Amino acid sequence: MTVMTKPEQATAPVAAIRKPNLITVEQAKALDVARITDLFKAHLNPGQLHFMKLLGFHKVKIERAEGMFYIDQNGRKILDFFGGFGSLAFGHNHPRILEARKKFQEEKRQEIAIAFMSQYAGALAHNIAACSPGDLDMVFLGSSGSEAMEAAVKLAERAAGPKRPKVVYAENSFHGKTKGVLAITDGSLYRADFKVVDNTVRVPFGDIDAVERLFRADPEIGVIVLETIQGGGGIIQAPAAYWQKLRALCDQHGVLWVADEVQCGYGRSGRFYAFEHYGVVPDVTALAKSLGAGKAAVGAMIARRDVYMKAYGTPKTAMIHAMATFGGMGEACVTAIEGLNVLYDEGLIDNAADTGAYLLERLAALKDKYPKIIKDVRGKGFMIGLEFHDFSQTLPMVLRPVVSVLDDKLKGSLSGFVGSLLLRDYDVLVAFTEYNRNVIRLEPPLICQREHVDRFIEAFDSLLSRGIVSIVKDFVKSQVR
Ligand SMILES: Cc1ncc(COP(=O)(O)O)c(C=O)c1O
C-alpha cells in the first residue's frame, strides 16, 4: 500500500533528535562522593540514603575491588565479610573469570539465547546438573534469585496439579520480592500492602510435627518451599532429622519439596547444596547469587526430570515457562561455566567448610569472652550469624535518651553500631539482617583464608573490648561529626 503524504511533509527536513544531557562512562567513574549521593537521592532511593548516612556508608566511594577487598577513594582496603549476601564466592574480579569474559567478548560470540540453541546455555545446564545429586537434571536459567524461585514454585505447582494447589512456606522465610514469591516471603515490611496469592499456608520453621499435622489434615497441599538455611531470617538451621523426616513425609503424602538454595547453596555451607549435609534430595531447587561468579546476573531453577516433564514436558506445555529474554545470555553463561570450574579447581567448597569452622570456633571464643554482648554464634561454612543481646533495657539510664533519638531500626540493636564502627575504625564490612536487627551476617567470599579470619576477629575483639557504653557513645559521636 502506498502512503500519500502532503507535499510540505515530504520535503520538510528531518529534525535530528537531540542527545539529552548524558553522563559518559568515564565521567561516571570519576563522579565524586557528593555527586553520587545527589544522584542516589534524585534517581535511585532517597529513603535508603537515610540508612546509608546513619551508618556512615555514604562517605565511601569504591574505586576498585579485588579478591577479599574493596578499595575506596582514599586507597583504603576494606575487608569484605559481607560478600554481597553470598554473591561473591570468588571474591572480587577473580582473574580466571575476567579472562573468560574478555575472551568471549574478543571472539564476538552471540549473547541472546532465544533464537537458536545456545552452546553456552546447554553447557551451563550440564554443569549445574553435574553438580546436583540424584536426578536433579533439568535446568531453567534466569537472571536473579527471585526469578529462579518464581520458576521453581510455578513448576512445582503445575507438577502437583490442580487438585493440590496449596503451597506451604515457613515463618521467617525470604524467597524474594517479586509478586509471586512475595506470597511465601514472611516479612510484613515487604508484603503488607500488596495483594498476594492466597493458596499458601505458613508453618514454623524446623517443626516437623507441624508439617506432618498439616500434610495429614489437608490433602490439597501439593508443594512445600523452604530455605535449607534461612538467610534473611538471621541464619537459622533445622536439624538433620527434620530434613530426613520431611523427605519421608513428602514421599508419603505426594508433596513436592522445593529447596531454596539461593543464599546457602553454591558451596557456601561447605557442601555444594546445604541439603547435602543431611543426605536428602529435594524435588526442585534454586541457585543464584554466586552462580554469576560476582560478574554476571545468573539464577537457575533445577528440577528432577520426572517433575519437570510432568509440568512442561510436551510441545504443548513447553513454552508455558520457557526461558525469558535474558535467560541463558552468552557471556553470563560463560561466566557461570568458568565459575563452577574454578569452584572445584581451587577447592573452595572444602575451604568454606574448613576455614568457616575456624571462623565459627574463633567467634565462639569471643562469645565466651563477651557473654553479656554476644548471645549466639551459629551457622555452617561461610554462612554465619552472630546475634547480640538486645541491649535496649540494659543500657545505662544516662544513655537511653541518646539512643532513643536514633532511628527506630537501631534501637536496642547493637548490629548497626558495630557494623558502622567496624567500617569506620577497622576497615571491615559486615551485613545486617532485616528480620532480626540483632543479627550480623558473615558471608565472606569462599576464597577467604585464615589470615582474613584472624584480621576480622582482631578487629571485632578490639571493638567489643570498648564495652557497650563506649560503642554507643562512639557511634553517636560519629553522627554529629
Ligand atoms: C534464600 C533467598 N531466596 C531468594 C532470594 C532472592 O534473590 P534475588 O535478590 O537475586 O532476587 C534471596 C535474596 O537474598 C535469598 O536469600
The ligand as an SDF file (V2000), in Angstrom:
LIG
                    3D

 16 16  0  0  0  0  0  0  0  0999 V2000
   17.0340  -17.5000   50.1010 C   0  0  0  0  0  0  0  0  0  0  0  0
   16.8090  -16.4420   49.0560 C   0  0  0  0  0  0  0  0  0  0  0  0
   15.9370  -16.6680   48.0610 N   0  0  0  0  0  0  0  0  0  0  0  0
   15.7030  -15.7570   47.0980 C   0  0  0  0  0  0  0  0  0  0  0  0
   16.3660  -14.5480   47.1010 C   0  0  0  0  0  0  0  0  0  0  0  0
   16.0880  -13.5370   46.0300 C   0  0  0  0  0  0  0  0  0  0  0  0
   17.2270  -13.3720   45.2250 O   0  0  0  0  0  0  0  0  0  0  0  0
   17.4250  -12.0520   44.3470 P   0  0  0  0  0  0  0  0  0  0  0  0
   17.7260  -10.9140   45.2720 O   0  0  0  0  0  0  0  0  0  0  0  0
   18.5750  -12.3760   43.4360 O   0  0  0  0  0  0  0  0  0  0  0  0
   16.1660  -11.8360   43.5700 O   0  0  0  0  0  0  0  0  0  0  0  0
   17.2900  -14.2630   48.1220 C   0  0  0  0  0  0  0  0  0  0  0  0
   17.9710  -12.9720   48.1600 C   0  0  0  0  0  0  0  0  0  0  0  0
   18.5800  -12.5610   49.1180 O   0  0  0  0  0  0  0  0  0  0  0  0
   17.5180  -15.2300   49.1260 C   0  0  0  0  0  0  0  0  0  0  0  0
   18.3710  -15.0140   50.1280 O   0  0  0  0  0  0  0  0  0  0  0  0
  1  2  1  0
  2  3  1  0
  2 15  2  0
  3  4  2  0
  4  5  1  0
  5  6  1  0
  5 12  2  0
  6  7  1  0
  7  8  1  0
  8  9  2  0
  8 10  1  0
  8 11  1  0
 12 13  1  0
 12 15  1  0
 13 14  2  0
 15 16  1  0
M  END
$$$$
